[in-house]
Every structure is written in C-alpha cells, then in structure tokens.
C-alpha cells in the first residue's frame, strides 16, 4: 500500500513569526502610557471594530458588504504595518503622499517569499499603491482611526498636560469625525451602550495569555484571537473550502474567546480537571454575553455571536439562518459533505487546530527567546503530541508545527 501524499500548507512559519513580532512592537512609545500598547492588539481591535461597522451598515443602511474584500484588505494593511511600523504615523502619512509606490514595493519585497505561494503579491501591491474607493476601505479607515482614538484617550486621561498631547487628541478626533456618515460610527459615538461593547472588546487587550508564567512576547487574549483568525483564513485557502466557510473561519477565530471578557482566561487544567466546572463556566459565559453584549447589538450581530461562540470548536452548519446549528462529529466527513456556501459551515475541528497552533507559537517563541518555564515546556509539548501529525483534506497541517522544531 502506497503512502498517502499530503500537500504542504502554504502558510509559512516565517510569516507566523512576523505576525508574532507585532506583539513586541510598542505603540505610542514616545508618550507616557499607563499601560503598554502593542501593534498586534491594535490590529485585532481594529478588525473587531470594522466587523461592527460593517454589520451596522448592513442593518441600518441595507449596504452590501464584500466580506472577503474587507478581510483581505485588512490583512494587506496589517502586513504593511508589520513591515513599516517603525515609522511614526505622522511621518508615515507624509511619506505616503510622495513615496507611496516605493513604500508599497518595499513591503511586497519583504513579504515575497511568504505571500507568493498564495498568489497575493499583485493584489497586495495594487492595494497599497492605489487603495480603491469603496465602502470596505472606508470602514477599515474608520476602524483604524477609532482604535487609535481608543488607545489615545487612555493616554490623554492619564496625563493631559504633557507636551503635544492636546494637539494629538484634536488631530485624532478630527480623523474620526470624517466617518460619522457610517451608521456604526455614529452609533458608537452617540450611544453609550454601543460604545461599551467596543470598550469590552478592547479590554481583551489587557488580559494576558498564559497569565501564570513569564513569556516574551506577552500576548493578549485579543491578539491571540487575531492570530487564530488569520491562520484560519489562510489555511482555509489551503484546504480549498468554500467562500462562506473561510469567511466563517476568520470571524469565528476572531470571536471565539469573546466570553473571556467576562470570565478571564481560565486555564485549561482548571477547566478540564475540576468535575463539572467546564459546563458551569460555559453557562456563566452564555448568560454574561447575553446580558452585556447581545442585548446591545443589532440582530445580525446577535446571530453571528451566538453561532461563533457557542460550541466554538464543533463542526456545524445551518439549513437556514433561522434554524439551530446542526453538529457533525467527524471533521473529514464535515468537509466532504457540508462544504457549501448556502450551509454557512464552520469546521470547529479545524479551528481547534488553529487555536492550538497559536498557543504553540506563543510558548515556543518565548522559549526560543530564552524565557521558559515548566508550563510553557509542558504546554508546547502537549500541543506538539496532539497536532504534529494533524492532516485534513489531504493537507499536512502538522507540518507547520513540526517546522518549529
């Protein structure tokens, strides 16, 4: 019997390492900050805000959002910041006016080996040189400025008298005001309950992963969710799943830890080894999400949050948006039988791998930096044992894990 030939995923360990470098890039490092802001968290918060703005546009204005375009454009902007983030924003914006093409070409060359296998280089270059005038770009710009404003409001309230702070605040406020025409932006500005929802997601920046052990870089729950989302989307392209499934994998990855806003990051040994505790935590999380979040968002967001956060690592689909999800045990059967746009499918088994992948990288990158502990060693070894031979739909997902050995 011949050995099965598996495809190697195009998602490279080098790209994943570059994404994790953004967790070490400090923002506002020329200001007196009461807390540390890092680029990975800013990007994750930006995408969460973009999601809400897009859903509000659909709900209030009947807009048609191209969600794949929104996600791809977000990734392009994130990749650009990964490469050029050492340039301070005011300088960066001035340089873009006169050297946009040269900066775009620099970014493309820095990411050529990582993105060329996906065939994304041409799209990335075109977007960075000449961003299209469309609603998706408007939403991303608005979410970028609002996420910056959210950060700077904390700095401003900490030390409003410091030199230049008042001027920066005026500039950022003016940038946000440009987007009041978006339904979601006016909702956030005018209504406290909507603003609080965005604030609650922002608080996931301050909840650190592996909170009981030192680690470098420290990653937050919110930063972790973005790594899962991007891994889920890019690996979905490797699996060749339908458009709706890969969009769902990105959004489910982004929101899968949402309940931890209200319960904190309870470590797995406690959840899984104390009898009955995991079920009790799930019940408390559902009640808290309902009270604090779902009561304050439009119906299309409610449907998403419930679908993405309840049984988040189960394989599921829906016959109709009004029907309860239908669960399938086997991931391979699920991908074979239910990979259809109209079924709104989510392969939870695949997303669990992406969640493990992010946790593995968090541990191994810290160990490589010389910051280790028994928890990190045991945690990463446990994930390696579970995931190093993982394959789905003929793709050797475990190759990414093995590549870090």
C-alpha positions as CSV (number, residue, x, y, z in Angstrom):
1,X,0.0,0.0,0.0
2,X,1.5,3.3,-1.1
3,X,2.0,6.1,1.4
4,X,-0.5,8.9,1.1
5,X,1.0,12.1,-0.5
6,X,0.0,15.1,1.6
7,X,0.1,18.8,0.4
8,X,2.3,21.1,2.5
9,X,0.4,24.2,3.6
10,X,1.4,27.5,2.0
11,X,1.2,29.3,5.4
12,X,4.9,29.5,6.4
13,X,6.4,29.6,9.8
14,X,8.3,32.7,8.8
15,X,5.0,34.6,8.2
16,X,3.7,33.4,11.5
17,X,6.9,34.6,13.2
18,X,6.5,38.0,11.6
19,X,2.9,38.2,12.8
20,X,4.1,37.5,16.3
21,X,6.8,40.1,16.1
22,X,3.9,42.6,16.0
23,X,3.2,41.6,19.6
24,X,6.6,43.1,20.5
25,X,6.1,46.4,18.6
26,X,5.2,49.1,21.1
27,X,2.8,51.8,20.1
28,X,2.9,55.4,21.5
29,X,6.4,54.8,22.8
30,X,7.1,58.5,22.8
31,X,4.2,59.1,25.2
32,X,3.7,58.4,28.9
33,X,1.5,55.4,28.7
34,X,-0.3,53.9,31.8
35,X,-0.4,50.5,30.0
36,X,1.6,49.1,27.1
37,X,0.0,49.2,23.7
38,X,1.3,46.8,21.0
39,X,0.6,46.6,17.3
40,X,-0.9,43.1,17.3
41,X,-3.6,44.2,19.8
42,X,-4.3,47.4,17.8
43,X,-4.8,45.4,14.6
44,X,-7.1,42.9,16.4
45,X,-9.2,45.7,17.9
46,X,-9.3,47.4,14.5
47,X,-10.7,44.3,12.9
48,X,-13.4,43.9,15.6
49,X,-14.4,47.5,15.1
50,X,-14.5,47.0,11.3
51,X,-16.8,44.0,11.8
52,X,-19.3,46.0,13.9
53,X,-19.2,49.0,11.4
54,X,-19.8,46.6,8.5
55,X,-22.7,44.9,10.2
56,X,-24.3,48.2,11.2
57,X,-24.0,49.3,7.5
58,X,-25.9,46.2,6.5
59,X,-28.5,46.6,9.2
60,X,-29.1,50.3,9.2
61,X,-28.5,51.2,5.5
62,X,-29.1,47.9,3.7
63,X,-25.5,48.0,2.4
64,X,-23.9,45.0,0.7
65,X,-20.5,44.3,2.2
66,X,-18.0,42.2,0.3
67,X,-16.7,40.4,3.4
68,X,-13.8,38.7,1.6
69,X,-12.6,42.0,0.3
70,X,-12.9,43.5,3.8
71,X,-10.8,40.7,5.3
72,X,-8.2,40.7,2.5
73,X,-7.8,44.5,2.6
74,X,-7.5,44.3,6.4
75,X,-4.7,41.7,6.0
76,X,-2.9,43.8,3.5
77,X,-2.9,46.8,5.8
78,X,-1.7,44.6,8.7
79,X,1.1,43.3,6.6
80,X,2.1,46.8,5.7
81,X,2.2,47.9,9.3
82,X,4.3,44.8,10.2
83,X,6.9,45.9,7.7
84,X,6.8,49.7,8.2
85,X,5.7,50.0,11.8
86,X,9.0,51.6,12.9
87,X,7.9,54.8,11.0
88,X,5.9,57.1,13.3
89,X,2.3,57.7,12.0
90,X,2.7,61.4,11.1
91,X,5.9,60.7,9.2
92,X,4.4,57.6,7.6
93,X,1.4,59.6,6.3
94,X,3.6,62.3,4.8
95,X,5.9,59.8,3.1
96,X,2.8,58.1,1.6
97,X,1.9,61.3,-0.2
98,X,5.1,61.4,-2.2
99,X,6.5,57.8,-2.0
100,X,3.5,55.5,-1.8
101,X,4.7,53.4,-4.7
102,X,8.2,53.0,-3.3
103,X,6.9,52.0,0.1
104,X,4.5,49.5,-1.5
105,X,7.3,47.9,-3.4
106,X,9.4,47.7,-0.2
107,X,6.5,45.9,1.6
108,X,6.0,43.5,-1.3
109,X,9.6,42.5,-1.4
110,X,9.7,42.0,2.4
111,X,6.8,39.6,2.1
112,X,7.5,38.0,-1.3
113,X,8.5,34.5,0.0
114,X,5.6,34.4,2.4
115,X,2.8,35.5,0.1
116,X,3.9,34.5,-3.3
117,X,2.7,30.9,-2.9
118,X,-0.8,32.3,-2.2
119,X,-0.7,34.5,-5.4
120,X,-1.4,37.6,-3.3
121,X,1.6,39.8,-4.2
122,X,-0.1,41.5,-7.2
123,X,-3.3,42.2,-5.2
124,X,-1.2,43.5,-2.2
125,X,0.9,45.8,-4.4
126,X,-2.1,47.2,-6.2
127,X,-3.9,47.8,-3.0
128,X,-1.0,49.6,-1.3
129,X,-0.3,51.7,-4.3
130,X,-3.8,52.7,-5.1
131,X,-6.5,51.7,-2.5
132,X,-9.9,51.5,-4.2
133,X,-12.6,54.0,-3.2
134,X,-15.2,51.7,-1.7
135,X,-17.2,51.1,1.4
136,X,-14.9,48.4,2.7
137,X,-11.9,50.7,2.6
138,X,-13.9,53.5,4.3
139,X,-14.8,51.0,7.1
140,X,-11.2,50.0,7.6
141,X,-10.0,53.6,7.7
142,X,-12.7,54.4,10.3
143,X,-11.9,51.4,12.4
144,X,-8.2,52.3,12.2
145,X,-8.7,55.8,13.5
146,X,-11.2,54.8,16.2
147,X,-8.9,52.1,17.5
148,X,-6.1,54.7,17.7
149,X,-8.5,57.1,19.4
150,X,-9.4,54.4,21.9
151,X,-5.8,54.0,22.8
152,X,-5.0,57.7,22.9
153,X,-8.0,58.5,25.1
154,X,-6.4,56.3,27.8
155,X,-3.1,58.2,27.4
156,X,-4.8,61.6,27.4
157,X,-6.7,60.9,30.6
158,X,-3.5,59.6,32.2
159,X,-1.6,62.8,31.5
160,X,-3.5,65.6,29.7
161,X,-0.9,68.2,30.5
162,X,2.1,66.6,28.7
163,X,3.6,68.5,25.8
164,X,1.8,67.9,22.5
165,X,-0.9,65.6,23.9
166,X,-3.8,68.1,23.4
167,X,-2.8,68.6,19.8
168,X,-2.6,64.9,19.1
169,X,-6.1,64.4,20.6
170,X,-7.5,67.1,18.3
171,X,-6.0,65.5,15.2
172,X,-7.3,62.0,16.1
173,X,-10.8,63.3,17.0
174,X,-10.9,65.1,13.6
175,X,-9.9,61.9,11.8
176,X,-12.7,60.0,13.4
177,X,-15.2,62.7,12.7
178,X,-14.6,62.2,8.9
179,X,-16.5,58.9,9.3
180,X,-19.6,59.9,11.1
181,X,-21.6,59.2,7.9
182,X,-21.1,55.5,8.7
183,X,-24.1,54.2,10.7
184,X,-21.9,52.2,13.1
185,X,-19.6,55.1,13.8
186,X,-22.4,57.5,14.7
187,X,-23.9,54.6,16.8
188,X,-20.7,54.2,18.8
189,X,-20.3,58.0,19.3
190,X,-23.9,58.7,20.3
191,X,-24.9,55.7,22.3
192,X,-23.1,54.7,25.4
193,X,-24.2,51.0,25.3
194,X,-22.8,50.6,21.8
195,X,-19.5,52.3,22.8
196,X,-19.3,49.9,25.8
197,X,-19.4,46.9,23.5
198,X,-16.3,48.2,21.7
199,X,-14.7,49.0,25.0
200,X,-15.3,45.5,26.3
201,X,-13.5,44.0,23.3
202,X,-10.7,46.5,23.9
203,X,-10.4,45.1,27.4
204,X,-9.3,41.8,26.0
205,X,-6.0,43.6,25.2
206,X,-5.3,43.7,28.9
207,X,-6.0,40.0,29.6
208,X,-2.7,38.2,29.1
209,X,-2.4,34.7,27.8
210,X,-0.5,32.2,30.0
211,X,-1.0,34.6,32.8
212,X,0.7,32.5,35.4
213,X,4.1,32.3,33.7
214,X,6.5,34.9,32.3
215,X,6.6,35.0,28.5
216,X,8.2,37.0,25.7
217,X,6.4,38.5,23.9
218,X,3.4,38.6,26.2
219,X,0.3,38.2,24.0
220,X,-3.2,39.2,25.0
221,X,-6.4,37.3,24.5
222,X,-7.4,39.8,21.8
223,X,-4.1,39.4,19.9
224,X,-4.4,35.6,20.2
225,X,-7.8,35.7,18.5
226,X,-6.4,37.6,15.5
227,X,-3.6,35.0,15.0
228,X,-6.3,32.3,15.1
229,X,-8.5,34.3,12.6
230,X,-5.6,34.9,10.1
231,X,-4.3,31.3,10.4
232,X,-7.9,30.0,9.9
233,X,-8.4,32.1,6.8
234,X,-5.1,31.4,5.1
235,X,-5.2,27.7,5.9
236,X,-8.8,27.6,4.7
237,X,-7.4,28.6,1.3
238,X,-5.0,25.6,1.5
239,X,-7.9,23.3,2.3
240,X,-9.8,24.7,-0.6
241,X,-13.1,25.2,1.3
242,X,-16.0,27.3,0.0
243,X,-16.0,31.1,0.4
244,X,-18.5,31.2,3.3
245,X,-16.6,28.6,5.3
246,X,-13.3,30.5,5.0
247,X,-15.0,33.8,6.0
248,X,-16.6,32.0,8.9
249,X,-13.3,30.6,10.0
250,X,-11.8,34.1,10.1
251,X,-14.7,35.6,12.1
252,X,-15.1,32.6,14.4
253,X,-11.4,32.8,15.1
254,X,-11.7,36.5,15.9
255,X,-14.6,36.0,18.3
256,X,-14.0,32.5,19.7
257,X,-12.6,33.9,23.0
258,X,-15.2,36.7,23.4
259,X,-16.8,35.2,26.6
260,X,-13.4,35.6,28.3
261,X,-14.1,39.4,28.6
262,X,-16.4,38.4,31.4
263,X,-14.7,35.3,33.0
264,X,-11.0,36.0,32.3
265,X,-8.7,33.4,30.7
266,X,-9.3,30.4,33.0
267,X,-6.5,27.9,32.2
268,X,-7.4,24.6,30.7
269,X,-6.1,22.3,33.6
270,X,-8.6,24.0,35.9
271,X,-11.5,23.9,33.4
272,X,-11.0,20.3,32.4
273,X,-9.9,18.6,35.6
274,X,-12.4,20.1,38.1
275,X,-15.5,18.0,37.6
276,X,-18.5,19.9,36.2
277,X,-16.6,23.2,36.1
278,X,-16.2,23.5,32.4
279,X,-20.0,23.2,31.9
280,X,-20.7,25.7,34.7
281,X,-18.2,28.2,33.1
282,X,-19.9,27.8,29.7
283,X,-23.3,28.6,31.3
284,X,-22.0,31.6,33.1
285,X,-20.3,32.8,29.9
286,X,-23.5,32.5,27.9
287,X,-25.5,34.4,30.4
288,X,-22.9,37.2,30.6
289,X,-22.6,37.5,26.9
290,X,-26.4,37.8,26.6
291,X,-26.6,40.5,29.2
292,X,-23.6,42.6,28.4
293,X,-23.2,42.2,24.6
294,X,-26.2,40.7,22.8
295,X,-28.7,43.0,24.4
296,X,-26.9,46.0,22.9
297,X,-26.2,45.0,19.3
298,X,-28.4,44.6,16.1
299,X,-29.9,41.2,15.2
300,X,-27.4,40.3,12.5
301,X,-24.6,40.6,15.1
302,X,-26.6,38.6,17.7
303,X,-26.9,35.7,15.2
304,X,-23.1,35.8,14.5
305,X,-22.0,36.0,18.1
306,X,-24.2,33.1,19.1
307,X,-23.1,31.0,16.1
308,X,-19.4,31.8,16.6
309,X,-19.1,31.5,20.4
310,X,-21.4,28.6,21.4
311,X,-19.7,25.3,20.9
312,X,-17.0,27.2,19.0
313,X,-14.9,24.1,18.3
314,X,-17.7,21.9,17.0
315,X,-18.3,21.2,13.3
316,X,-21.6,22.8,12.4
317,X,-23.8,24.1,9.6
318,X,-27.3,25.6,9.2
319,X,-30.0,24.7,6.8
320,X,-31.4,28.2,7.2
321,X,-30.4,31.3,9.2
322,X,-33.5,30.8,11.5
323,X,-32.6,27.2,12.3
324,X,-30.5,25.9,15.1
325,X,-27.0,24.7,14.1
326,X,-26.6,21.0,13.1
327,X,-23.5,19.4,14.5
328,X,-21.3,16.7,12.8
329,X,-18.7,14.7,14.8
330,X,-16.1,14.0,12.1
331,X,-14.2,16.9,10.6
332,X,-13.3,14.9,7.5
333,X,-17.0,13.9,6.9
334,X,-18.0,17.5,7.5
335,X,-15.5,18.9,4.9
336,X,-16.6,16.2,2.4
337,X,-20.4,16.6,2.8
338,X,-21.1,20.1,4.0
339,X,-18.6,22.4,2.3
340,X,-21.3,24.6,0.6
341,X,-21.8,28.3,0.9
342,X,-25.5,28.0,1.5
343,X,-25.0,25.9,4.6
344,X,-23.0,28.6,6.4
345,X,-20.5,25.9,7.6
346,X,-17.8,26.1,10.3
347,X,-15.3,23.3,10.8
348,X,-14.7,23.6,14.5
349,X,-12.1,20.8,14.5
350,X,-10.0,22.8,12.0
351,X,-10.4,25.9,14.2
352,X,-9.3,24.0,17.2
353,X,-6.1,23.2,15.4
354,X,-5.6,26.9,14.6
355,X,-6.2,27.7,18.3
356,X,-3.6,25.1,19.3
357,X,-1.2,26.5,16.6
358,X,-1.4,30.0,18.1
359,X,-0.9,28.6,21.7
360,X,2.1,26.5,20.5
361,X,3.7,29.6,18.9
362,X,3.2,31.6,22.0
363,X,5.1,29.0,24.0
364,X,7.8,28.1,21.5
365,X,8.7,31.6,20.5
366,X,9.1,32.6,24.2
367,X,11.3,29.5,24.8
368,X,13.4,30.5,21.8
369,X,13.8,33.9,23.4
370,X,15.2,32.3,26.5
371,X,12.1,32.9,28.7
372,X,10.9,29.4,29.7
373,X,9.0,27.7,32.4
374,X,7.6,24.2,33.1
375,X,4.2,25.4,32.0
376,X,5.5,26.6,28.6
377,X,7.5,23.4,28.0
378,X,4.8,21.0,29.0
379,X,2.1,23.1,27.2
380,X,4.0,23.2,23.9
381,X,5.0,19.5,24.1
382,X,1.4,18.6,24.7
383,X,0.2,20.5,21.7
384,X,3.0,19.0,19.6
385,X,1.9,15.5,20.5
386,X,-1.7,16.4,19.6
387,X,-1.1,18.3,16.4
388,X,2.2,17.4,14.8
389,X,0.6,14.7,12.6
390,X,-2.7,16.6,12.0
391,X,-4.0,16.3,8.5
392,X,-7.3,17.4,6.9
393,X,-8.5,17.1,3.4
394,X,-5.1,15.9,2.2
395,X,-3.2,18.9,3.7
396,X,-0.4,18.2,6.2
397,X,-1.4,20.9,8.8
398,X,1.0,19.4,11.3
399,X,4.0,20.4,9.0
400,X,3.7,24.0,10.4
401,X,4.0,22.6,14.0
402,X,7.0,20.4,13.0
403,X,8.7,23.3,11.3
404,X,9.2,25.0,14.7
405,X,11.2,22.0,16.0
